[in-house]
Amino acid sequence: MKIHNDGLQGTNPAETGRTQSTPQTGGTSGLPPGHTIAGHEGDSVQISGISQHLAESNALDTQQRENRVAQLTAQYAKGNYQVNAAALSSKLVSNSLGSAGSGGSGEGGHK
């Protein structure tokens, strides 16, 4: 099999370490979500506000998980962490049966 790469910029073996750069239009950093940035050749990129919302939500979830882990770590270090074995086993069985039958996470879902 032969690959023809005539006329493609950056395909020369001597240029494999280089990346092509795109020209920056003035003042594009810090644009509010939902704005479009257009290049000089008609290419454009549009980023919606939902991406920022998702990033903020993910950061909040991460902080909540970190707080919960710190709380459990402190309880464990003091010797106060106790597992409710009946509730744990019930959830494990419920989730296993629910995901095997319907592809879901059982009645209780995940917490």
Secondary structure by P-SEA (a helix, b strand, c coil): cccccccccccccccccbbbbbbbccccccccccbbbbccccccccccaaaaaaaaaaaaaaaaaaaaaaaaaaaaaacccccaaaaaaaaaaaaaaaaaccccccccccc
